[in-house]
Amino acid sequence: MKLFWAPNSRAMRALWMLEEIGQPYERILIDIRNGAQDRPDYRAINPLGKVPAIDDDGVIVAESGAVIAYLGDRYPAANLAPKIGDRTRGPYLKWLFFTACIEGAILEKFKKLDVPKSTAGWGSYALVVEALDQALQKGPWLLGDHFTGADVVIGSDLWFGCDLFKIIEKRPSFAAYIERCLARPALQRAMAIDKAASEAAASKS
């Protein structure tokens, strides 16, 4: 398994997921600050030039939600994805791809966009935040007691949105959820990898 990634990017989601899985993988750094994402060889992997992407023995998957979904099914022993037929599979998929709504809501608030909720794919910032708040009050994870790849995606989004960029209001349910995520050893390992790569890049500049 190869992971194409860059520090301080959405690739943290895939990095965290792979650390949760615990199977060997190779990290291939794409220097997105210096245009490496636009090289023809990487555009052949992801035409949008975005990270993360993975290469599983020739199977290429891009888009972070799809990467997390693929990895969860690819490594069932890690128990990070409900199996097809499981009643929790539907809610899992909903939250796994809810990241698109969160990103839309963040853009709406950050850019102060006035988008009618009838035309916005995410509805509105207020609706997205309320849906997350209601779900996380039930906790500890999106599917109750079972941590899944959906928590990798949503946990990453809330951590970035609340703590790093401070765009999403940090409701009590969000603060407790982020704290639980940050306590996971796999995320701590991923953060250490990300930090080391970021520091190495800075030392070269």
Buried (B, 14 or more C-beta within 10 A) or exposed (E): BBBBBBBBBBBBBBBBBBBBBEEEBEBBBBBBBEEBBEEEEBEEBBEEBBBBBBBEEEEEBBBBBBBBBBBBBBBEEBBBBBEEEEEBBEBBBEBBBBBEBBBBBBBBBEEEEEBEEEEBEBBBBEBBBEBBBEBBEEEBBBBEEBBBBBBBBBBBBBBBBBBEEEBBEEBEBBBBBBEBBEEBEBBEBBBEBBEEBBEEBEEEE
